[in-house]
């Protein structure tokens, strides 16, 4: 699989804005864009935050001129972003499962670093969208805040996937120690290279599969 060219933050923002402004298929468009942007970058907390910010800014901008109802446009876009981040977390979980199963010198420290980064995904997601909402127009701001408040109350698909991942590996790593681990790694500019590479590969496979829905549906319909 070829390594995709990294999408710039400005391009992500512009594409997200156009997707929302179009008013049709918003959830799917934002979902696919987010996955494509994430697979073009290193799998780490900084990259996830950058993509979420660019997509969220584009969503807020595009919603102002959307052909669909404002709050529905924002809700569809938010859920598309959430679903893409859920799949990102799922890719990370799959990568960890493979690394732990094969061993190959994968240490508890590397596992802890990977889990620490995944534990932060939902918090970073909601916090970043919150910052974008604070800077949004008077028209968009209250509606986006309502959607965020609801997500914090009822939870997100991303958060549920993170919980599943932490539960799976809880016997090997203390969840309480993960925040300190990630803070230290980010300060030192370090991250688990093997995990990041494998998770990016899994996520790339997910994104590639999105381009082949017709082939899959055709096979199912064949007698």
Helices and strands as residue ranges (DSSP letters): H 9-22, H 26-39, H 45-63, H 70-102, H 108-119, H 121-135, H 138-154, H 157-168, G 175-177, H 178-188, H 193-210, H 213-221
